[in-house]
Amino acid sequence: MPRITFSGATRTVTGSMHLLETGGKRILLDCGLFQGKREEAFKRNRHFPFDPASITDVVLSHAHIDHSGNLPTLVRKGFTGRIHATHATRDLCAVMLLDSAHIQEKDVEFVNRKRARKGEEPFNPLYTMVDAHRTIDRFVSYGYHQPFAIGGTSIEFFDAGHILGSASVKLTFKGRGAPSTLAFSGDVGRKKLPILRDPEPFDHADWLICESTYGARLHHPPSEVENRVAEVVSTTYRQRGKIIVPAFSVGRTQEIVYTLNRLANANRIPRLPIYVDSPLSTNTTEVFRLHPECYDEETRQFLEEEGDPFGFSQLQYTRTVQESMALNSRTDPMIIISASGMCEAGRILHHLRNNIEDNRNTVMIVGFQAENTLGRRLVDGQREVRIFGEEHTVRANIVVIEAFSAHADWKEMQEWYAPVGSSLKKTFLVHGDDEALAGMKEHLQPLTGGAITVCENGQSFELSGKA
């Protein structure tokens, strides 16, 4: 009898990791980095609640670091199986995991220089570039709706519409009786977002692991994005300030670049320089160019009529540290898009440190910010924040544009859930804070005859005939 154990993304939105045991196989659904309070993240990311060597396979929903980012630790600690993903997810992880390892090595090097001056013991990175390379070797990839098998379990990827290559996963168990099905939402996107196709719903499942990121929130319509961005850029330009955009390298950066491209073509924003200051964002944009099969019809039409949606005259991609540092010494208006999206690591920290105390500048938040991250503290209006261990006063204008979100809100989740709801014996809610989980449970309950459970970390369930 299959058993599911929830080992991450319970009552939080980071560290997605769920262990499925069936037919002698131990299949991990996602293996994400936990992001949050430093001490807690340090412990949770280094210590798995199971023996990594006992895991036979990983099925990966998408490439975001909170879903894929701890794979190299799994490999480092003994995992030797295969990592199953879509073609685009494999290609994105090939650059993202190497970048994650590089950032960790460099950030530890930076912190250890300060610790050495204080006579403190050095830290070690969570994993290294060598571990990341070994992880990439373990990937095998598939197209959407191209079934594959792990033991007696048949698996199929559905387009989740969240980021390039993102998938919802359908797992069918073939035992002595009639087949039964576990579905895993991954992260579900929104309809009518730029670039990607809309998310696909399931038509049937017996059990569903369902994300709840915005279970208590409604987004502004995607159609409002361009108007809001144009307003923010124009206002900050008149103040002779910089617009600093913390953005996930996969998905959000490309959406912003595409939006700015459209606004520039329509002469709706001033002709100011725009920099994508993230080697990872630059590399992942190249991966986006390799997978037009994931584009929606509007983006394909733009590609045919306007050319490259991720390149235009005002836009520059920076790679070197020297190019990045040069941006901090400039005082002219510009837009800097940099990672990480939750302001927890990478070049964005240097840009915030150098610009957050100037009231002419704007920090434009365009993605979900998990609790206990620097991005969340900025969204919550904290006036004093720590960056690289030093206090900084927030004088820059903090603007949040939720319409960019790649996560469905509760009403969009209702629409995605409805076709499968009536067939479900149980829905397991994950990937949300307490308010979002409670909201999602309330909004989905009228659509299902089965039970809805808010999962706790370490909790296990047998997937039996009973609800």
Buried (B, 14 or more C-beta within 10 A) or exposed (E): EBBBBBBBBBBBBBBBBBBBBBEEBBBBBBBBBBBBEEEEBEEBBBEBEBEBEEBBBBBBBBBBBBBBBBBBBBBBBEBEBBBBBBBBBBBBBBBBBBBBBBBBBBBBEEBBEEBEEEEEEEBEBBBBBEBBBBBBEBBEBBEBEEEBEBBBBBBBBBBBBBBBBBBBBBBBBBEEEEEBBBBBBBBBBBBEBBBBBBBBBBEEBBBBBBBBBBBBBEBBEBEEBBEBBBBBBBBBBEBEBBBBBBBBBBBBBBBBBBBBBBBBEEEBBBEBBBBBBBBBBBBBBEBBBEBEEBBBEEBBEBBEEEEEBBEBEBBBBBEEEEEBEEBBEEEEBBBBBBBBBBBBBBBBBBBBBBBBEBEBBBBBBBBBBBBBBBBBBBBEEEEEBEBEEEEBEBEBBBBBBBBBBBBBBBEBBBEBBBBBBEBBBBBBBBBBBEEBBBBBBEBBBEBBEBEBBBBEBEBEBEBBEEE
